[in-house]
Amino acid sequence: MRRGLRLLILLALFVFASCAPVGPSAFVTFKLPPSNDCTYSVATEEFYIPTGLYDVYQGDTGGCANRSYFVHLQINSFLRPNSDTTLGRAEPNILQIDRAEVRLTDIRRNTILFGEGADALANPFLVTTNNSLPPANGDEPSTGIATVEAIPSAYGSFFNNRMFLNQQILAEIQIFGTTTGDVDIDFKPFVYPIEICSKCLVRCLARDITDMSMERDDLIGDECDDDSGADGRYCIDQGC
């Protein structure tokens, strides 16, 4: 009886080990910049943004206030296919990511407080993201992009003070997903530095325009016209 129970336990452990991920099966490598056509795609280590820049200027007629700060992260998966024709198992082991937890800290890794009491904003907090990664092919991981709202717009106004201006904060981001075989996968946390500035990514319509025939595109130039005030992407203030 004991021998039979022992065999059942060993068989269960073998089956679990053959299906469960081993080691760092999913991880983030870096934050991607937009391409020339303002889209995002996976890249090499030569093309990434090592430190973010977030403008929190609050103008009377525009500026960068009330805009969220998004990161576009390159994600990787070493998960292997679980299909086995001899066992009649067709599980492809696709990894579906659906959320991320973000914790905003100062440079010393102290969690930042956003208000007090019942009105305080949560930190850390959960945000949604969405993508799917196929199984890895050989020794190379499968790759994709996860877009994460690292600083929601409601948090931005808290940074518009001398404590944070021209300083760096850290966004600790952990992505979560589930395989199509119903196995939960937790990514290793990715810590990303972001510099807080005021008016560094603002284009002033009243001041910077030199010709009445100039249009918005003339102020933005070759930069992505998404009005975000983040990482080289500008926002327009009407009357500064």
N, C-alpha and C positions, 0 to 999 in steps of 0.2 A: 504493500500500500504506500509506504513511504517512498519506495523507489519510483512508483508511478507518479506520485505527486511531485517528486523532484524533477522528473523528466518533463512534466507539464510546465513547471516554473522555468526550466532552462529553455524550453521551446518558446514560451511567451517572451522571455528576455531576448531571444534571438530574433523573433519577429519584430519586436519593438526597435531593436538596434538597427534592423535593416530598413526601417521606415523613418526613424527619427533623425533630424539633422545633427551632425557632429561638428563641434567647433564653431567658429564665427561664420555661420552660413549666410548671413545677410548683414550688410554694412553700408555706410555712407562714405564716399570718398571726398567730395568737395562741392562747393557752390558754383554753379555755372553762370556765365554771362550770357546776355542775349546775342544772337548772331546779327549780321548786317540787316536782315529782314525782320528783326525783333522777335524771333522765335527762339526756342530753346531745344537743344539736342545734346546727346551724350558726346563727350569730348575726351581729349587726353589731358594729362596733368599740366600741359603747357597752357591750357585755356581754362582758367578758373579765377574767381575773385577771392583773394586770401582774407580780406577784411571788408565788411560792408560799410556803407555810408548812408545814413538816414537823416533827412532834413525835416525838422519839426517846426519850422518857421510858421507862425500864424499871422498872416497878413489881414488887413481890413477888407481887401477886395480879392482875395485868392490866397496864394501861397501854397504851402505843402501840408497844411493842417488837415486832420481828419482823413488821412490816408494810411492804409495798412502797409506794413513792410513784409514783403514776401521773399522767401528764399526758394531757389530752384536747385534741388540737390540731386547729384548723381548717386543713384542707389545701385547696389550690386547683390546678386544672389548666387551662391554656390550650391543651392539645392539640386539634387539629382532626380531624374525621372524615377518614379516608382513602378512603372509598368513592367509586367512580367507575363509574357504570353503563355508560359508553361503553367502559371497559376491562374490564368484568366483574369489578370489584374491590368486594367488599362489606365490607372491613375497617372496623369502627366505631371503632377506635383507643381502646378503653377502657383506662384506666390501672389496673392492679392493684398495690397496694402490699403488701409482704409482710414487710418487716423495717426496722429502724432501728439505726443505730450511735449509742451514747451515750458521751460523754466528760465526766466530772465533774472540774471544776477549782475552784480557789479564785478569789477575786474578781480576782486578777491574771492569770488564765488559765493558772496552773500546774497541770498534771495531778496529781490527788490520788493518793497511793500507798495502797493498801489491803492492808497486810501486806508481808512480805518473803519473798524466796526462792520456793521451790516452792509455798508455801501462799498466796502473794499472789493476790488477786482481780484479774482482768483490768480494765484501764481504759486505753483505751476497750473497750467490749463490745457485742455484738450482742444484740438482743431481737426478738421477733416482733411483728408487728402485721398487721392485715388489713382491707382495704376496697377498694372499686372506685369509680373516678370516671369518669362518662361524658364524652364530648368536650364542649368548651366550646360555648356557644350564642351566636353573634355576638361582641360585645365583652366579654361577661361570662364569667368562668371558671366551670367546674363546681366545686362545693364538697362537702366531706365531713369526716369526723372520723377521726383516727388516734389510737388509745389506745396509749400507749407507757409501758412500765415504766422510768421514768427513774432510779429508785433501787431496785434489787431489795432484798428484805428482808435478804439476807446482808450488804449494804453498810451498812445503817442503824446497826448497833452502833458502827461506826467513828466516827460523828459525835457520839456521846454522850461528849464530852470538852470541856474548856475551849477548845481550839483552834477548835472549830466552833460551840459553843453561842452563840446570839444573833448569829451571823454569817451572811453570805450565801455560798452557793456558786453555781456556774453549771453548768447541764446543757446541753451542746452536743449537739444532736440532729439527725442527718441521716437522712432517710427515703429508702428505695429502692423502686423498683417496676419493672414491665415492662408494656408495652402488649400488647394482644392480637395486635398485629403483630410481637411479639418484639423490641421496641426497649427497651433498658434506660434508665430515667429516674432520675437522681439529683437529689433535692431540694436546694435551697440549705440549708446548715446553719442551724438555728434555735437561738439561745442564750437560755436562760430562767433567771432568777435565783430561787433558793429559799432562804428563811431557815430556819435550823435552830433549834429551840427545845426546851425540856424542860418538860413538864407544862402547856404553854399550851393544849393541846386535849384535856385529860383531864377527865372528869367523875368525881368520887370518890363512889362509892356510899355509903361509910360516913360521909363528911363532909357531902356536899351534900344528902343526902336529909333532909327535914324532917318527913316524915309516913310512917308505915309503910305507908300505902295507896298511896304514890307508886310508880310503875313506871319502867322504863327510859325509856319515851317522855317521861316528865315531865322527866327530866334532859337529854335530847337537845333537847327543844323542837321547833322547826320545822326544825332542821338535818337533813341526810341521815343516816340511821342505817346507815352502812356500816362503822362502827368502824375507820376508817382512820387517824385522827389527822393529817389533811392538809387544808389550805385550808378551814378552817371546819367540817370534819366531825370529830366528836368520837369518842373511844374511852373505854371505861369501865374504871376500876380498882376492884376490889372492896373493898379495905381501906385505901387511902391515907388 
